[in-house]
Structure formats: C-alpha cells, structure tokens
C-alpha cells in the first residue's frame, strides 16, 4: 500500500476530533487489556515463556538463511513450491502468475498483513481477478474501501452502525428492511454472504503466523475458521509470509503459540491453529491440489545487524497497540501504513524509510507499556529512540528541534550555567503560573501550550529536589 | 536456484556479517532440527490421567464447547441423536469414513441417517474422530488423512467429535510426539479450541463466524488406547 505516514500530524489531528472513532476505540480496555491480564494471571510460567520465545527467535534470526533453506527443502519434498520475493512487486507477480496459470476468477483471502504490505488486492483486481476478504473485519473494510486499522482487529475503528450501513449498501439482493442492529445479525449475514464465495473460489490465499523449518509446514492462527475454509476449499493454496516468520521446530512453535493468543486477545488458545504441509496426499478426499509459499523480504534482511533487528522477533499479536495511549487516542489509520502502534513506529522506518515514517517514532511518550507487554520482549522505546537519533544525524528532524537540542546540549555541558539557567527558569515560570498552577501560553513552546496547559514549576529545580532528598533534608 | 532466492539469502548473510553457514554453527542448526527438543512445559498438566481428563473438560467447556461423557462406543448413537434432538436439528450426520469410528453401532438408532465422506455445503452436522486432546487448553488435535477429511471440521454448522478418554494428553508437544510416531506429517493438522468465534464488531464475541457454530465432544470413557491415531 501507499504509505501516508508523512502526514501523521494531520492524520492524528483529524482522528482526535472523530467522536465515532473514540467510541469504537473505547472497547479496547475491556476487550483486550483486561482479558490479557486475566489469562496471564492463570499462567505462572508466562515470564519464563517470554524469555524462551525471545531466545528461540534470536537463535532463528542469527541462523535465518539456514532455516529458510531447510524450510524450502521440506516444502519441496512434500510436494509444494517456494517462491522467493525480495520486493513487493516480485511477490505480487509470483502470486498473479499462479492465479493466471489456474485460470482463476475469484480468490478468497485469509487476513494477511503481508498481503496488505504488497497491495495484493489492487494488483489482482487490476488484472481481472476478484479478491474476496473472508476475515469478518477485513471483509467489512474491503466493502468500505478502507485499510485495516489494527493488525488483529482490522475494523476496530468502526461502530456497529457503520458496519450495518455498509451491509445495507452492498448486500442489495437482501431485503432492505431487514434488522441489522446487533453484532449477531451482522455476523450471521456475513457468514451467509461469504459461504458461496468460499465454495466458488479458485485460489485461496492465507498469511502465516509461522513457517516450520523442520517440516516445511505453514501455520495460521484464527478464531473464525475463515482461514481454514480459504485453504481447504479451492484447488490452490498460496501462503504469503515474510522471512522472519520461520522457527526451527514444531516444539518451538508450541512455545511461542503459548504466548500469542494470551498476548493478543487474552484467550488461552485461539479457536483454530492449523499446520499445513504440502498439497493434499494421495487418497485424501479434500484439500488443495497445489501448495505455494511466497517468501517476502521487502527490507527486512537489511535490518539484521542493526538495533532494529529486534523488531523481527515480532509475532504480530497487537499487545503493544492494545496498551498504547497514543494508539488509543488516534487509532491505527493515523500511522499511515500497514503496521500501526508502537511496533509500527519501531519497524516502519526500516521498511518504508525514515523520510516517510519519521513522525512515527516521535509519536510516543516513552511510557514503556508496549515493551512491558510485548511477549517477545522487543525494546520498543529504545528502537524508537534509535530512529530519532538517525533522524537527528541525517537532519530529517525539524530545524527548530535540532537547534533547541543543540542549545540544550551546549548548556548541559556547562553545569554552573545549566544550574543557574534552570533555577532562573523554574523561579520565573513558578511566579508566572502562581495563580492557576499552570501556564496557558509560553513563547517558543506553542506546540505544547496550544493543546494543553503546562503545569507550573513549584519553585525548585529537579536538581535542587534531588540534592535535598539525598541529604535527607527534603522529602 | 532463482535470483530472488540468492538476493534474499545474500542480504541475510550480509546483515549478519558472515558467509554461508558452516562448521559448528551449521552443525548446531542440524542438531536442533534432527532431534527437536521440548522447551518449558507449564506445570498445569502435571496431573494423573483422570485429572487430566477433568482439566480437558473444564478448559474445553470454558470456551463454549459442550461435552458429554458416555461409558462406551455403544452409547455414542444415542448421545448423537439426543444432541441433535435437543437443538431441534435434523437427525442426519455426515461421518468421517474413519476406522476409529467403526466400533460405533449406528444401527442402534435407525432414525439417525448416517452417511460417510467429505463434507458438502448441505451437511449440517459432522461427526469425526480425533488424533488427541490437549488438556492444557481444552484443545482437540485433528490430523487429516484419507479417512479424516478436513472439511468436516469446518463446513457444517455442528461438529461432533468422538474422543476416547485414553486420547486425552497434557500438551501440544505430547500431540506432536503421537503424530511423529505415526509417520509422515499429514497435510493438515488442526488444533481446535471451542467453536468458531469473532470479536470483529465492537469486540463483542459471537460464536459461529465462518466455522462451526457448535462444537460437541462425546467423551467415551472406556476404549481406545492412549493417543491412538
């Protein structure tokens, strides 16, 4: 997809004024945070599992070439085929060729963020092949011509009235007076509408949560069962996955699967976890005749050996965005690319460039909740800081910010001057804000005070407080 | 092989600052792959067999599966018929052509119409066997074969699984041991935990998104060796 991350500031402003968006995002605490906390409380080994998950992925990334080669060998051995795609264009072409060779007219799709990344639907449609999203959330946003706003709940930005509106507009063969006022009715209608599409599709395309090097299996995790109907009913199953999805063994996937659902939706385990190995076997009564795996790089290998390598451990659970105060305020679309939230801020600059995605690592208060819930212990704030530093070095940050930082650095290297300056500022600002306890306007700080008040200092600087506390005189 | 392959593998090696993996490092990778080791196993399933079955029942029913215990295979036809009658569903099933279901005397319920094969769109109720049941999370492990077509697990509205008490095991790793022991990995291995569900509209959980609306487990307390597959 075409990123709009460079317009984050405008996107975020618009989102902050969108009452319907805030109503929709308001469900996140009960829907994600509370459930996650409750499930993890029932798993005393959770912290140890996180350590093991991190170790498995670190080991795999350090030997990534060898595991991918083994994966390919096993896929071939079991009758499937691997297609290597360094760029999105090569991935799109590989998939289109398979579809065209099969004379495909319609393609069903399980939810895949990689398919979003390579803008697969647009490419198929432009070539006369109709892509049909089957995950309920993806189906809804496809009808609306929107992009997913969350990696595991693509339509989380919508309220049910908006979904009903889209169903009335698109399902014109149904009675226009039918009631669609709750999630039950909407789910049933989507189920009925999609059933015929599942049965008629020529090709099914799914993503992958894991690739297993030991066996050449691909793994999908879903709750709806759409991914399974997508891969079982058509003649051809295509899996699209990025290079970092590989893990060594079935046992390694079992460990990370113990982290995935708990971190994502707060379930003990998702409803369906499916391991697919090759096409159907002789004698099988169903399953696909052909099995293809398209492996995408798109800039990931270039992150190896850099601080951003750690983002390649991500298992796309969404916990970081589910717990992020910024995401909860602006939603996923503001981030302007496939992966929103803290992990998007940490990985997108590496995938679409710092020029495009430079705002994202700055859209953080560094509160650290994302890192505290990340099952793979990705140090998200540190990686955002890494991108901020690169931005500063490459002079991509605003001139005023660089000048301000330069001034601060100059003063901070002169302790007496720094102490004098901060004392003066604290006293001055304290006096200015004495009456209200806060400041409504400040010269040179409009970026802050235009949107919120600055709490006024209460007379002493941090260093003075610190010194007093160390000497036991203050409290 | 392809140019794309060499570009990706070359890019990875460049990032990792080394050439093609060799020597001890390659040997370590080979060893890990040829003798897969278990990682940490949660203590939750360190239980005697009978309690493992109870844990499976609790975890499965917690996620909206229903479970009925019966004494032996002879009781299965009644259990199936009563499940369907209780929901006012037609007395018709599509059963997997699976030898693991051969000991069920369907003729005991002459009004129950039983056909065998892969699922068609018109089938409302599927009956299948299982490969194993994972007590840790109330998860059924269903491996595909000529006798166990996968579509039965997803297409019909109702999925009835005939599980033998001896098939209940603790962990996913136990399940993989059974599958590995049986030979080549099947095309599809489904881990099924409760019926199909979605929370995509306002995060309100609805059952029966695209897969089965109902998952009913008939647990046969007598019969079946541990983890037969």
Interface residues (C-beta under 8 A of the other chain):
Chain A: X24 X27 X28 X30 X31 X32 X43 X44 X45 X48 X49 X52 X56 X62 X63 X64 X65 X66 X67 X68 X69 X70 X72 X78 X83 X84 X85 X86 X90 X134 X135 X136 X137 X140 X153 X154 X155 X156 X158 X159 X160 X163 X183 X184 X186 X187 X188 X190 X191 X194 X195 X198 X199 X213 X214 X215 X217 X223 X224 X225 X226 X228 X229 X232 X233 X243 X248 X249 X250 X251 X252 X254 X255 X257 X258 X265 X267 X268 X269 X270 X271 X272 X273 X274 X275 X276 X277 X278 X279 X280 X281 X283 X284 X285 X286 X287 X295 X297 X301 X302 X303 X304 X305 X306 X309
Chain B: X1 X2 X4 X5 X7 X8 X9 X11 X12 X13 X14 X15 X16 X17 X20 X21 X25 X26 X28 X29 X32 X33 X36 X37 X38 X39 X40 X42 X43 X44 X59 X62 X63 X97 X117 X118 X119 X121 X137 X138 X139 X144 X145 X146 X149 X150 X151 X153 X154 X155 X171 X172 X173 X176 X185 X186 X187 X188 X189 X190 X191 X192 X193 X194 X195 X196 X197 X198 X199 X200 X201 X202 X203 X204 X206 X208 X209 X210 X211 X212
